[in-house]
Amino acid sequence: MTDVLIVDDEVLIRTGLRAIIDAEPGFAVVGEAGDGAEVLPLVRSLRPDVVLMDVRMPRVDGIQATRTILSTVPEPPRILVITTFENDDYVYEALRAGASGFLLKRARTEEIIQALRTVALSDSLLFPAAIRGLAARHASGRDADRVRAARLTDREGEVLTLMARGLSNAEIAGELVVSVETVKTHVGNVLAKLRARDRTQAVIAAYESGFVSPS
């Protein structure tokens, strides 16, 4: 069972997301919050697997709430930010803060569930084209030495490049003609060397260092 906490200042949005998620086998909404200021105690008490976090809220926005959760909660949940516009500057800053992906509020039911599955499993990058577009706009010149300093092997570099294309472990295995277990080992090594929490953080580091071009 994947437990989800919904955080949005609009009651109608929360109600709609709850109805969609609770209707899907294997998912359950364990709580709701109307502002980022309310999130931390709920995360600590409810221990959700995924937090659906509105990126823009009146008191504490999703960026600051994400930073707070990831810096203070042991084994924190995955955070999936929700937004109205995919090119929102707040979205990229939320991803840099540690969110694992983002979801548009106009997304269809099947897209919402698939996004939750992807983030919960962390087996592939969520919306790689959109993240690449955001990186192209915001990442120029940032973190230039991070990947070089990580001293990735040639194979790890290949895996990181394929991760940036949004390929899953199985797809990377097919591309490189190796086993899925071998890919998982390489992915784990890449995350450890880059000190990245998940694939999204590793891919952003790859873009910001210039290791992979977002163009």
C-alpha positions as CSV (number, residue, x, y, z in Angstrom):
1,M,0.0,0.0,0.0
2,T,1.3,3.5,-0.9
3,D,0.2,6.1,1.6
4,V,-0.2,9.6,0.3
5,L,-0.4,13.0,2.1
6,I,-2.1,15.8,0.0
7,V,-1.0,19.4,0.6
8,D,-2.8,22.2,-1.2
9,D,-4.5,25.4,-0.1
10,E,-7.5,24.7,-2.4
11,V,-10.1,22.5,-0.8
12,L,-11.6,21.4,-4.2
13,I,-8.1,20.3,-5.4
14,R,-7.6,18.2,-2.3
15,T,-11.1,16.7,-2.6
16,G,-10.6,15.8,-6.2
17,L,-7.1,14.2,-5.6
18,R,-8.4,12.3,-2.6
19,A,-11.3,10.8,-4.7
20,I,-8.9,9.7,-7.5
21,I,-6.3,8.2,-5.2
22,D,-8.6,6.5,-2.8
23,A,-10.4,4.8,-5.7
24,E,-7.1,3.2,-7.0
25,P,-6.2,-0.2,-5.5
26,G,-2.9,0.0,-3.7
27,F,-3.1,3.6,-2.8
28,A,-4.6,5.5,0.2
29,V,-4.8,9.1,1.3
30,V,-3.7,9.2,4.9
31,G,-4.1,12.9,5.5
32,E,-4.5,16.5,4.1
33,A,-3.0,19.9,4.8
34,G,-3.9,23.3,3.5
35,D,-0.5,24.9,3.8
36,G,3.2,24.0,3.9
37,A,3.4,25.1,7.5
38,E,1.2,22.2,8.5
39,V,3.1,19.5,6.7
40,L,6.0,18.5,9.0
41,P,4.0,17.3,12.0
42,L,1.7,15.3,9.7
43,V,4.7,13.7,7.9
44,R,6.1,12.7,11.3
45,S,2.9,11.3,12.6
46,L,1.4,9.7,9.5
47,R,4.6,8.5,7.8
48,P,3.3,8.8,4.2
49,D,5.2,7.2,1.3
50,V,4.5,10.2,-1.0
51,V,3.6,13.8,-0.3
52,L,1.6,15.6,-3.1
53,M,2.8,19.1,-2.4
54,D,1.3,22.3,-4.0
55,V,4.2,24.5,-5.1
56,R,2.5,27.8,-4.3
57,M,0.8,28.3,-1.0
58,P,0.1,31.5,1.0
59,R,2.2,31.1,4.2
60,V,4.8,28.4,3.6
61,D,5.3,27.3,-0.1
62,G,6.1,23.9,-1.4
63,I,9.8,24.7,-1.8
64,Q,10.4,25.6,1.8
65,A,8.2,22.7,3.0
66,T,10.2,20.3,0.9
67,R,13.5,21.6,2.3
68,T,12.1,21.3,5.8
69,I,10.9,17.7,5.4
70,L,14.1,16.5,3.7
71,S,16.4,18.1,6.3
72,T,14.6,17.1,9.4
73,V,12.7,13.8,8.8
74,P,14.7,10.5,9.0
75,E,13.8,8.4,5.9
76,P,11.6,11.1,4.5
77,P,8.8,10.5,2.0
78,R,9.1,11.1,-1.7
79,I,7.7,14.5,-2.6
80,L,5.7,15.1,-5.8
81,V,4.9,18.8,-6.3
82,I,1.7,19.8,-8.1
83,T,1.4,23.0,-10.1
84,T,-0.7,24.8,-12.7
85,F,2.0,25.5,-15.2
86,E,4.9,23.1,-16.0
87,N,7.3,26.1,-16.7
88,D,6.7,27.6,-13.3
89,D,10.0,28.9,-11.9
90,Y,8.9,27.5,-8.5
91,V,8.8,24.0,-9.9
92,Y,12.5,23.9,-10.8
93,E,13.4,25.3,-7.4
94,A,11.3,22.6,-5.7
95,L,13.1,20.0,-7.7
96,R,16.4,21.5,-6.7
97,A,15.2,21.5,-3.1
98,G,14.7,17.7,-3.3
99,A,11.3,17.0,-4.8
100,S,11.3,13.9,-6.9
101,G,9.0,15.2,-9.7
102,F,6.0,17.3,-10.5
103,L,2.5,16.9,-11.6
104,L,0.2,19.3,-13.4
105,K,-3.2,20.0,-11.7
106,R,-4.9,19.4,-15.0
107,A,-3.5,15.9,-15.3
108,R,-5.8,13.0,-16.2
109,T,-6.6,10.4,-13.6
110,E,-4.3,7.8,-15.1
111,E,-1.4,10.3,-15.3
112,I,-1.8,11.1,-11.6
113,I,-1.7,7.5,-10.6
114,Q,1.2,6.7,-12.9
115,A,3.1,9.7,-11.5
116,L,2.6,8.5,-7.9
117,R,3.8,5.0,-8.9
118,T,6.9,6.4,-10.7
119,V,7.8,8.5,-7.7
120,A,7.1,5.8,-5.2
121,L,9.3,3.3,-7.1
122,S,11.9,5.8,-8.2
123,D,12.7,3.5,-11.1
124,S,12.6,6.2,-13.8
125,L,12.5,9.9,-14.2
126,L,9.1,11.6,-14.1
127,F,8.4,13.8,-17.2
128,P,12.0,13.9,-18.4
129,A,11.3,16.3,-21.3
130,A,9.7,18.9,-19.0
131,I,12.5,18.6,-16.5
132,R,15.0,19.0,-19.4
133,G,13.2,22.2,-20.5
134,L,13.2,23.6,-17.0
135,A,16.9,22.9,-16.7
136,A,17.7,24.6,-20.0
137,R,16.1,27.8,-18.6
138,H,17.5,27.7,-15.1
139,A,20.6,25.6,-14.8
140,S,23.2,27.5,-16.8
141,G,26.5,27.8,-14.9
142,R,25.3,26.1,-11.7
143,D,27.3,23.4,-10.0
144,A,29.8,23.1,-12.8
145,D,32.2,20.7,-11.1
146,R,29.9,18.4,-9.3
147,V,29.8,15.4,-11.7
148,R,33.5,15.7,-12.5
149,A,34.4,15.7,-8.8
150,A,32.2,12.6,-8.3
151,R,34.7,10.6,-10.5
152,L,32.1,8.4,-12.2
153,T,33.3,5.5,-14.2
154,D,32.7,5.4,-17.9
155,R,29.8,3.0,-17.4
156,E,28.3,5.1,-14.6
157,G,28.5,8.1,-16.9
158,E,26.6,6.1,-19.6
159,V,23.9,5.2,-17.0
160,L,23.6,8.8,-15.8
161,T,23.1,9.9,-19.4
162,L,20.4,7.3,-20.0
163,M,18.7,8.3,-16.7
164,A,18.6,11.9,-18.0
165,R,16.6,10.6,-21.0
166,G,14.1,9.2,-18.6
167,L,14.8,5.5,-19.2
168,S,13.8,3.0,-16.5
169,N,16.2,0.4,-15.1
170,A,14.9,-2.2,-17.5
171,E,15.2,0.1,-20.5
172,I,18.8,1.0,-19.5
173,A,19.6,-2.7,-19.2
174,G,18.3,-3.3,-22.7
175,E,20.2,-0.3,-24.1
176,L,23.5,-1.4,-22.5
177,V,22.9,-5.2,-22.8
178,V,23.4,-5.9,-19.1
179,S,21.1,-7.2,-16.4
180,V,18.7,-5.1,-14.5
181,E,20.5,-5.9,-11.3
182,T,23.7,-4.6,-12.8
183,V,21.9,-1.4,-13.7
184,K,20.5,-1.0,-10.2
185,T,24.1,-1.3,-8.9
186,H,25.3,1.4,-11.3
187,V,22.4,3.7,-10.4
188,G,23.1,3.2,-6.7
189,N,26.7,4.1,-7.3
190,V,25.8,7.2,-9.3
191,L,23.4,8.4,-6.6
192,A,26.0,7.8,-3.8
193,K,28.8,9.6,-5.7
194,L,26.7,12.6,-6.5
195,R,25.1,12.6,-3.0
196,A,21.8,12.6,-4.8
197,R,18.6,11.4,-3.0
198,D,17.1,10.0,-6.1
199,R,17.2,10.0,-9.9
200,T,15.7,13.5,-10.3
201,Q,18.5,15.0,-8.1
202,A,21.2,13.1,-10.1
203,V,19.8,14.2,-13.4
204,I,19.6,17.9,-12.3
205,A,23.2,17.6,-11.2
206,A,24.1,16.2,-14.6
207,Y,22.4,19.2,-16.3
208,E,23.7,21.8,-14.0
209,S,27.3,20.5,-14.3
210,G,27.1,20.4,-18.1
211,F,27.7,16.6,-18.1
212,V,24.4,16.3,-20.0
213,S,23.1,19.1,-22.2
214,P,19.4,20.0,-21.5
215,S,19.1,21.4,-25.0
